[in-house]
């Protein structure tokens, strides 16, 4: 009986050690997986409610997805139409992100309007690149906000948030070419996410595909505005050998914004 108890104790210790070892291995694998999100939040103005700003609703949608890093477009900072609040700061706090970077695209209504990076990881080397516009009149200034995110395992990736021109295709083409040029100078694995205002099959996406790998092809619709729908919000990465796409999802939420969140899991290869 005593011998049996000793054997049982040894077996139990072996089982505990084995379980601990599996947890460590699992943690190592998950540390290389980055859950990425892109979301055009329409300055936190819900569809059909022109005078309402609901940061809490947008933050709840973002928080629910559990992303590690997110690209957010159409963000107001201290603008009159949004009640002079700092939406970038509030979204970071309410959605549970410890780090954020706001890239202002333009002055608007007493404040700034642009794109945002939300991150659970420390951000360094932040910069906002102005993107070109066509010479003809019309359109809004656009930017690429970029930062380096340091993962818990010590590895780093470059991440960018952008929003291309909505109504001028010539500007969009110039802008995606500039993003490709910028990406060509980046030595780290690079993820770019945002509202590209361009559908699959367009020249913009053909240019994009020459330098980046998308997380989806024949993608589900990401926005709705009246009778208009389509996939115009994308998550892309480069170089191709740097990432493995584990999943891609469009979250079916039409209450908080006129765009739906796009979420993808990317595994950073060794």
N, C-alpha and C positions, 0 to 999 in steps of 0.2 A: 504493500500500500504506500509506504514511504517512498519507494523507488518510483512508483507511478506518479506521485505528487511532484517529485523532482522533475520527471520527464514532462509533466504538464506545465510546470513553471517555465522550463526551458522553451517549450513550444510557444507559450504565451509571449515570452520575451522576444522570440524570433519573429512572431507575428507583429508585435508592436514595431520592431525595427523595420520590418518589411513594409508596413503601412507608412511609416515615416518616410522611408526612402521613396515610395511611390508619390507621396505628396510633394516632396522636393522636386522630383522629376517633372511632375505635372505643373508645378509652379514655374519651372524653367521654361517649359513650352508655352504656357499662357503669357509669360513675360514678353514673348516675341510677337504676340497677337495684339493688334491695335484696332479698337472699334472706332470707326470714323463716322461722322455725321455731317450732312450739309442741309441747311434749312433757310429758306427765304422767309423772313418773319413779317414782312409788310409793316414795318415800324410798330409791331405789336398791335396792329389794328385789325380786329376780326372782320371777316367778310360780312358785308351787309350792315355794318355798324359804323358809319362814317365818323362819329364823334367819340368813339370809345378807344381807349388805349388800355390793353390788358396784358401787362408784363407777366403777371402770375400765370396766365393761361399758357403763354409761350414757354415760360420757364418750366412748367409742369410737363409739357410735351417733351422738351429737351431732356429733362431729368429722367423721365420714364424710360428713355432709350438706353441709358447707362453707357453713353459713349465716353471714350477716353479723351477724344479731341474733336472739336466741332467747328465747322465753318458756318458763319451766320451772316446773312445779307439783309440789306435794308434796315439798318440799325440807326436810331436817332440818339444823339448825345446833346442834351441841353437845347433842344429845339422847342419853339413855341407850340407847334402842333401836338407834341407829346408831353406838354406840361412842364417843360424845362428839366426833365429828369435825365439821369445818365443811364440809358438803357443797357449799355455795355456792362457797366458796373453791377447793375441790378440783376441782369440775366446771369452773370457769373455767380453772384451770391445766392440767388434763389434756386438756380439749377445745380448748385453744389460743386462748382469748379474753382479750384484754388488759384488759377492763373488765367489771365486774359490779355488780349491785345486788340485795340481798336484802330482800324485804318480808315482815316477820314478821306472820303472821295470828293466831298464838296462842302462848302458852307451852305447852310440852309436854315431859314427861319430863326436866325439868332444863334444857331448852334452848328453842329456837324452831322453829316449823314454819310454812312459808309458801310464797311464790312467788319466782321469781328472774328477773332479766334478765341475759343474757349478751350481750356486744357486742364487736365488733372496732373499734368507733368510740368515741371519748370520750363519756362520759355526764355530763350536768349536770342541775341542777334536779330531782334525784331526790326522790320523795315516795311515801309509802304511805298510801292512802286506806282507811279502815275502811268496809266496806260494811254496810248495814242487815240486820237479821234480823227475822223475824216474831216477834210477842210470845209465841206458844205455844212451849213448851219443845222442845228438840231442835235438832240441828244444830251446826255449828262456826263460829266467827268467820271471815269471809272478807275479802279485801282486793284492791285494785287497786294494784300497784306501777307507777309511771310514771317515765319519764326522757326527757330530750331527747338524741338522738343526733346528733352532727355528722359528716356524711359527708365523705369525702376532697375532694369538690369544693366544700366550704364550706357546702352547704345543710344544713338541719336538719329533723328529723322528731321528733315525739313518739311514744313507744312505751310500751305498757302490757302487763303480764302479770297474768292473773287466773285464779281458780278459784272458780266459783260453788258454792253449797250443793248437796249431793248428794241429800238426802232430804226437803227441805222446799220444795215448789214456790212457796209464798207468799214465802219468803225469796229464792228465785231471781228472782222477778219484781221484788221490791224492789231487788235488787242490780243487775239489768240496767238498771233505770230510773235508778239512781244513776250507773252508768257512763255512760249517755247524757247525764245532766245534767252530769257532769264534762266529757265530751267537748264539750259545747256551749260551754264556757268556754275551750277550747283553740284558739288561733289558727293553730298550725302544722298541717301535714298529720299526721294521727294514725292510728297502727296499733295495734290491740288484738288480742292473741292469748291463747288459753288454753282450759282445760277448762270449758265452760259447763254441763255436766251436763244438757243440753237438746237434744232432737232437732228436726229440721226439722218444721215444722207446729205446734210448740208455741207457747204465748203468749210465752215468753221469746224465741224466735227471731223471732217477728213484731215484737216491740218492738225487738229488735236491728236488724232489717232496715229499720225506719223511719228510722234514723239512720246506719247503716253499710252498706258494700258488702262482701259476703263474697267470698272467693277461689274459692268453689265453691258450686254449687247441685245438688241431688240428689247429695249428697256420699257418697263411699265410707266404709265403717265405719272408725272410728278407735280402737275399744277392743274388748276381749273379756274377759268375766268369766263363766265357766261357759258357759251357753247364751245369754247376753246379748251382743248386739253393736249397733253403731249409730254414727252420726256425731255426736259431742258435743264434739269439739275443733275450734275454728275460728280462722281468721285473718280479720280484718275491718279496713276502713279508712274514713276520711272526710276531707274531703268527697269526693264521687264524682268530681269533676273533678280531684282531685289525683293519682290513681294509675291506672295501666293494669295489669291482671292478666295476666302473661305465662305463668304456669304454676301448677299446683296438684298436689301429690302426697301420698299417704299411703304412708309407707315400711313395707313388710311385715316388721316385726321384732316377734316375739311372745316373744322370749327374755328381754329385759332388763327389760320392764315390762308391765303389763296394758293399757297404752295404746300406740298406735303414733305415731311422729313424723309431724307434718303440716308440709310444706314448700311454700312458695309464693314465686314471684319477682314483685316489684312494681316497675314502672317509675314513677318520680316524674316527672310531667309538668312541662313548662316553665311 
